[in-house]
Structure formats: structure tokens, C-alpha cells
Amino acid sequence: MNPRNPPIPEVLDTASLRGLLFLGCFGTLIAAKCAASEALRMHYEFAVNTALFIWLPSLILGGLICLLYIAGPGSRFHPYWRSRHFLIPAGLIWMTASFSIVRQLPSVLVPASISILLAVAAFVLGHFYRSIPVKFLAAIWTFGALVSLLTPPTISFTLFAILLVAAGSIPAGIAYLRIRKA
């Protein structure tokens, strides 16, 4: 077995899963705030560069906070998540995704592509934990991606913000609380 890439069940112990659910709730709330700001800017035709003043700072600071939360002192994450073999690629992927999102604004490709990414993540987690409700979230995110592609940008970003809260932060928060009580 390669110590750099341990099996997924081993690295997703209860403490790591609880931390990742907390970060998922935190991340979806940040993204929902950004999407709602983008929808309001388009609806009211504000002359503000939301990519530069809302999305980019939120995504960079949010990603930095997440990485520090994982690697920080007292972190109960499995050592794999705190290793540089995970943190450096995760940070680079986060920075690349942040800049590509900002570059595509206000295109409907942003909500659609993030929705597809979240659908894949929900499907993999649902399959891994044999959870029908989590697999159902994958279907909701896939539907959200299709609707995002077929609607005007204002509606697309509004729907995306609602989905981030309803199908992202609320389920992650509930799962976090359920694991915490157990």
C-alpha cells in the first residue's frame, strides 16, 4: 500500500468526515453569497465588478481558511488531509478554480460547471457510503446544471444561490450535526 494514497475509508474517519462536512457547509454559504450578489448586480444593473470585489476575495480567503482549518494546530483530520501531498495540490486546484470562475463571470457556465462538479462529488460520496439521499443530491445538482444552462444569467445565479443553500449547506450542516451527536 502506498502511504501517500491510503484507502478512502481509512482517511474518511469520523473526525475527518465531520471536518469536511463543516467545510462543505462553510464553502457553500460563501459561494451562495457570491452567487446572490452576482444575481442582484445583474438584476439591478449595478456598475460593480463583482468578479474582482466579491468573488475573488471570497474564494481566495475562503480557500485559505479551509486549508488552514485542515492543517492548523489541534486539527483532528486524518494525517493524510494535513500532509503537503494533499494540501499543496488542493490549494493549487482551489486557486485555479477561483481564477477560472472569476474569468467566466457573468456567464451561466459558472453555476452550471460548479453544479456538475457538486453532482459528481455527491454521486461519489453517495456511492461510497451507500446513501440514497446523497445520490439524490447528485440528481438535484445535475438538474440545477441543466436549468442554469437554459436560463438567463440572472435566474441562473439566483437558482444557483438557492441550490447552494438548499442542496449544499443545509444537508452538510445536518450531516455534521448528526455525526457530532453520535
Secondary structure, DSSP 8 states (H G I E B T S, - for coil): --TTS--HHHHS-HHHHHHHHHHHHHHHHHHHHHHHHHHHHHHHT----HIIIIIHHHHHHHHHHHHHHHHSTT--S-HHHHSHHHHHHHHHHHHHHHHHHHHHTTSTHHHHHHHHHHHHHHHHHHHHTT-HHHHHHHHHHHHHHHHHHHS-HHHHHHHHHHHHIIIIIHHHHHHHHHHHH-
